[in-house]
């Protein structure tokens, strides 16, 4: 009898231990492929920061044909990383996603032009061909052109928009006078292709006063009514910001962690370490909370699209501090 009781007690303790060790599964959908742009999340997973808060996080890389808002709407992710223009446009179209945290404080987006084109200021864009990314990335550009009063219809007084692939070929092959680049990625691809920095002129969205918020953390609105999911999101954001802080303090190691997670083998150590340095500039000073003034600036920019604004009305309920408050 004593042996049976001991066995029963042992099984009970084992089951209790198993329950205690069970981690909440969370699927994170990235906006783009595995690279230092998302280092904070890979670092948090690699260094055990997610494990420490009882999370089992699966990180799904994105790509040119992956729209994070569509993935989460279809149940393919619990959390997504997206740019706010795309997220707000998706919300207005019926996908109720909400910003719960904003690791990126600054925008890395810019237009990069060949100096030989003669372009010296945005007014010189008229009559030119400009490379623009789509799949939701076109919104900041279209808003900017609208504010400048420059049509995007290819007219003599406007610009011809070249639907740019996610590469720098249009500039290298001189199919476009300017192309879309990020401070941490495509700009350096141009440099690596042999074009000197002094032969380029850049127009950063931040400097032009039209920057919109980029990589933010979004969830479905209905999930914020579930206390268990709210608790899970709070743990996720806290651990993710711990990952970003570690990446800032250990950029070389963070870049190596990203490379270890690149299943494609397409990334190089030189590029990822350089990217990590640039990304840290965009995240610097962030505690994960959304600055309302930055949000308002983004919304104002997206609404100022004349007859073709990115969003048609002021969003309601598009962000919350429920997750980051008191973090």
C-alpha positions as CSV (number, residue, x, y, z in Angstrom):
1,X,0.0,0.0,0.0
2,X,2.8,2.4,0.9
3,X,4.5,1.6,-2.4
4,X,1.2,2.4,-4.3
5,X,0.9,5.7,-2.4
6,X,4.5,6.6,-3.1
7,X,4.0,5.8,-6.8
8,X,0.8,7.9,-6.9
9,X,2.5,10.8,-5.1
10,X,5.4,10.6,-7.6
11,X,3.1,10.6,-10.6
12,X,1.2,13.5,-9.1
13,X,4.4,15.5,-8.6
14,X,5.6,14.7,-12.1
15,X,2.3,15.9,-13.6
16,X,2.4,19.0,-11.6
17,X,5.9,19.7,-12.6
18,X,5.0,19.1,-16.2
19,X,2.1,21.6,-15.9
20,X,4.5,24.1,-14.3
21,X,7.0,23.7,-17.1
22,X,4.5,24.1,-19.9
23,X,5.2,27.3,-21.8
24,X,2.7,29.4,-23.7
25,X,3.2,29.1,-27.4
26,X,3.3,32.3,-29.4
27,X,3.9,32.7,-33.2
28,X,5.6,35.9,-34.3
29,X,5.3,36.9,-38.0
30,X,8.1,39.2,-39.2
31,X,7.6,41.8,-41.9
32,X,10.7,40.7,-43.9
33,X,13.4,38.0,-44.1
34,X,15.7,37.1,-41.3
35,X,18.1,40.0,-40.8
36,X,19.4,42.3,-38.1
37,X,16.2,44.4,-38.5
38,X,14.6,41.8,-36.2
39,X,17.6,41.1,-34.1
40,X,15.9,41.8,-30.8
41,X,13.5,38.9,-31.3
42,X,16.1,36.4,-32.3
43,X,18.3,37.5,-29.4
44,X,15.5,37.2,-26.9
45,X,14.9,33.6,-28.1
46,X,18.6,32.7,-28.3
47,X,19.5,34.1,-24.9
48,X,16.5,32.5,-23.1
49,X,14.7,35.7,-22.4
50,X,11.4,34.2,-23.7
51,X,12.0,31.0,-21.8
52,X,12.5,33.0,-18.7
53,X,8.9,34.3,-19.0
54,X,7.5,30.9,-19.9
55,X,7.1,31.6,-23.6
56,X,7.7,29.2,-26.5
57,X,8.1,31.7,-29.4
58,X,8.2,30.6,-33.0
59,X,9.6,33.3,-35.3
60,X,8.3,33.2,-38.9
61,X,10.4,35.1,-41.4
62,X,8.6,37.3,-43.9
63,X,9.3,38.1,-47.6
64,X,8.2,40.1,-50.6
65,X,4.9,38.2,-50.9
66,X,4.0,38.0,-47.2
67,X,1.6,40.6,-45.8
68,X,1.8,40.3,-42.0
69,X,-1.8,41.7,-41.5
70,X,-3.2,39.0,-43.8
71,X,-1.2,36.3,-41.9
72,X,-2.6,37.3,-38.5
73,X,-6.1,37.8,-39.8
74,X,-6.0,34.2,-41.2
75,X,-4.8,32.9,-37.8
76,X,-1.3,32.2,-38.9
77,X,0.3,34.3,-36.1
78,X,-0.4,35.7,-32.7
79,X,1.8,38.8,-33.1
80,X,3.2,40.6,-36.2
81,X,5.8,43.2,-36.9
82,X,4.5,45.8,-39.4
83,X,5.0,49.4,-40.4
84,X,2.3,51.7,-39.1
85,X,1.1,53.0,-42.5
86,X,0.5,49.5,-43.7
87,X,-1.1,48.5,-40.4
88,X,-3.5,51.5,-40.3
89,X,-4.4,50.9,-43.9
90,X,-5.2,47.3,-43.1
91,X,-7.2,48.3,-40.1
92,X,-9.3,50.7,-42.2
93,X,-9.9,47.9,-44.7
94,X,-11.3,45.6,-42.0
95,X,-8.4,43.9,-40.3
96,X,-8.7,45.0,-36.7
97,X,-5.0,45.0,-35.7
98,X,-3.8,47.1,-32.8
99,X,-0.3,48.5,-32.0
100,X,0.7,47.2,-28.5
101,X,4.4,48.3,-28.6
102,X,6.8,50.4,-30.8
103,X,10.5,49.3,-30.5
104,X,11.5,51.5,-33.5
105,X,11.5,55.2,-32.6
106,X,12.9,56.5,-35.9
107,X,12.4,55.7,-39.6
108,X,15.2,54.3,-41.7
109,X,13.4,55.0,-45.0
110,X,14.8,57.2,-47.7
111,X,15.1,57.8,-51.4
112,X,18.6,57.4,-52.8
113,X,19.5,59.1,-56.1
114,X,22.5,59.3,-58.4
115,X,24.0,62.8,-58.2
116,X,24.6,62.6,-62.0
117,X,20.8,62.8,-62.4
118,X,21.0,66.4,-61.3
119,X,18.5,66.0,-58.5
120,X,19.3,68.3,-55.6
121,X,16.0,68.8,-53.9
122,X,12.5,67.1,-53.8
123,X,11.2,69.7,-56.3
124,X,13.6,68.1,-58.8
125,X,11.7,64.9,-58.6
126,X,9.2,66.2,-61.2
127,X,9.6,64.5,-64.6
128,X,11.8,61.7,-63.0
129,X,11.4,58.0,-62.5
130,X,11.4,57.0,-58.9
131,X,11.6,53.4,-57.6
132,X,9.0,52.6,-55.0
133,X,8.3,49.4,-53.0
134,X,4.7,48.2,-52.8
135,X,3.0,45.5,-50.7
136,X,2.1,48.2,-48.1
137,X,5.5,50.0,-48.3
138,X,4.3,52.6,-50.8
139,X,2.1,54.5,-48.4
140,X,4.7,56.8,-46.9
141,X,6.0,57.7,-50.4
142,X,2.6,58.4,-51.8
143,X,1.8,60.6,-48.8
144,X,5.0,62.5,-49.2
145,X,4.4,63.2,-52.9
146,X,0.9,64.3,-52.1
147,X,2.2,66.8,-49.5
148,X,4.7,68.1,-52.1
149,X,1.9,68.5,-54.7
150,X,3.7,66.1,-57.1
151,X,1.4,63.8,-59.0
152,X,2.4,60.2,-59.3
153,X,0.7,59.6,-62.7
154,X,3.8,59.9,-64.8
155,X,2.9,63.3,-66.2
156,X,5.6,65.9,-67.1
157,X,4.8,67.8,-63.9
158,X,4.7,64.6,-61.8
159,X,6.8,61.5,-61.3
160,X,6.8,58.1,-62.9
161,X,6.6,55.4,-60.3
162,X,8.6,52.3,-61.0
163,X,7.3,49.4,-59.0
164,X,10.6,48.4,-57.5
165,X,11.6,44.9,-56.5
166,X,13.3,44.5,-53.2
167,X,16.7,45.1,-54.6
168,X,18.7,48.1,-56.0
169,X,18.9,47.0,-59.6
170,X,16.8,49.9,-61.0
171,X,19.5,52.4,-59.8
172,X,22.5,50.3,-60.9
173,X,20.9,49.8,-64.3
174,X,19.8,53.4,-64.5
175,X,16.2,52.5,-65.0
176,X,15.3,55.0,-62.2
177,X,16.7,58.3,-61.1
178,X,16.1,57.4,-57.4
179,X,15.1,54.3,-55.6
180,X,13.7,53.4,-52.2
181,X,16.3,52.3,-49.7
182,X,16.7,51.8,-46.0
183,X,19.5,53.3,-44.0
184,X,20.4,49.8,-42.8
185,X,20.1,47.7,-45.9
186,X,19.7,48.7,-49.6
187,X,21.8,51.9,-49.3
188,X,24.8,49.7,-48.4
189,X,24.0,47.3,-51.2
190,X,24.5,50.2,-53.6
191,X,27.8,51.0,-51.9
192,X,28.9,47.4,-52.1
193,X,28.0,47.4,-55.8
194,X,30.8,49.9,-56.4
195,X,29.0,53.3,-56.3
196,X,30.8,55.7,-53.9
197,X,28.8,57.6,-51.3
198,X,29.9,60.9,-52.7
199,X,28.2,60.0,-56.0
200,X,24.8,59.6,-54.2
201,X,22.3,62.0,-52.7
202,X,19.8,60.8,-50.1
203,X,16.5,62.2,-48.9
204,X,15.7,60.7,-45.5
205,X,12.0,60.7,-44.6
206,X,13.0,61.8,-41.1
207,X,14.8,64.9,-42.5
208,X,11.9,65.7,-44.8
209,X,9.4,65.8,-41.9
210,X,7.3,63.0,-43.4
211,X,8.7,60.0,-41.5
212,X,6.1,57.5,-40.4
213,X,6.5,54.8,-37.7
214,X,8.0,51.6,-38.9
215,X,8.5,48.3,-37.1
216,X,5.8,48.1,-34.4
217,X,4.3,45.1,-32.6
218,X,0.6,44.4,-33.5
219,X,-2.0,41.9,-32.4
220,X,-5.7,41.3,-33.1
221,X,-8.0,43.7,-31.2
222,X,-10.2,40.8,-29.9
223,X,-7.2,39.2,-28.2
224,X,-6.9,42.2,-26.0
225,X,-10.1,41.3,-24.3
226,X,-8.6,38.0,-23.2
227,X,-6.7,38.4,-19.9
228,X,-4.5,35.3,-20.6
229,X,-3.4,36.7,-23.9
230,X,-2.8,40.2,-22.5
231,X,-0.5,38.6,-19.9
232,X,1.2,36.6,-22.7
233,X,1.7,39.8,-24.8
234,X,3.1,41.7,-21.8
235,X,5.7,38.9,-21.2
236,X,6.5,38.9,-24.9
237,X,7.1,42.6,-25.2
238,X,9.1,42.8,-22.0
239,X,11.4,39.9,-23.1
240,X,11.6,41.3,-26.7
241,X,12.8,44.7,-25.4
242,X,15.3,42.9,-23.2
243,X,16.5,41.3,-26.5
244,X,16.8,44.7,-28.1
245,X,18.7,46.1,-25.2
246,X,21.1,43.2,-25.3
247,X,21.6,43.7,-29.1
248,X,22.4,47.4,-28.5
249,X,25.1,46.4,-26.0
250,X,26.4,43.4,-27.9
251,X,25.9,44.3,-31.6
252,X,28.5,41.8,-33.0
253,X,27.0,38.9,-31.0
254,X,23.5,39.9,-32.0
255,X,24.5,39.9,-35.7
256,X,26.0,36.4,-35.2
257,X,22.7,35.2,-33.7
258,X,20.8,36.6,-36.7
259,X,23.2,34.7,-39.0
260,X,22.7,31.5,-37.1
261,X,18.9,31.8,-37.7
262,X,19.2,32.6,-41.4
263,X,18.1,29.3,-42.9
264,X,18.7,30.6,-46.5
265,X,22.3,31.4,-46.0
266,X,21.8,34.5,-48.0
267,X,23.1,37.0,-45.4
268,X,26.8,37.8,-44.8
269,X,28.6,38.7,-41.6
270,X,29.8,42.0,-42.9
271,X,26.3,43.1,-44.0
272,X,24.6,42.0,-40.8
273,X,27.1,43.6,-38.5
274,X,26.8,46.9,-40.4
275,X,23.0,46.6,-40.4
276,X,23.0,45.9,-36.7
277,X,24.8,49.2,-36.1
278,X,22.2,51.1,-38.2
279,X,19.2,49.4,-36.6
280,X,20.4,50.2,-33.1
281,X,20.2,53.9,-34.1
282,X,16.5,53.5,-34.9
283,X,15.7,51.6,-31.7
284,X,17.9,53.8,-29.4
285,X,16.0,55.3,-26.5
286,X,12.9,53.1,-26.9
287,X,11.4,51.3,-23.9
288,X,8.8,49.7,-26.2
289,X,6.0,52.2,-25.5
290,X,4.4,54.1,-28.4
291,X,5.0,57.9,-28.3
292,X,1.6,59.4,-29.0
293,X,3.1,62.4,-30.7
294,X,4.9,60.1,-33.2
295,X,1.6,58.3,-33.7
296,X,-0.2,61.6,-34.4
297,X,2.5,62.7,-36.8
298,X,2.1,59.4,-38.7
299,X,-1.7,59.7,-38.9
300,X,-1.5,63.3,-40.0
301,X,1.0,62.3,-42.8
302,X,-1.3,59.5,-43.9
303,X,-4.4,61.6,-44.0
304,X,-2.8,64.4,-46.0
305,X,-3.0,62.6,-49.3
306,X,-5.4,65.0,-51.0
307,X,-7.8,63.1,-53.2
308,X,-6.0,59.8,-52.5
309,X,-5.0,59.6,-48.8
310,X,-3.6,56.4,-47.3
311,X,-6.4,56.4,-44.8
312,X,-9.6,58.3,-45.1
313,X,-10.4,59.1,-41.4
314,X,-8.8,59.4,-38.0
315,X,-8.3,55.8,-36.7
316,X,-10.0,54.8,-33.5
317,X,-8.6,52.2,-31.1
318,X,-5.5,51.6,-33.3
319,X,-3.1,51.6,-30.4
320,X,-3.1,50.8,-26.7
321,X,-0.7,51.2,-23.7
322,X,-2.4,48.2,-22.0
323,X,0.7,46.1,-22.7
324,X,3.5,48.5,-22.0
325,X,2.0,50.5,-19.2
326,X,4.1,50.0,-16.1
327,X,6.4,47.6,-17.8
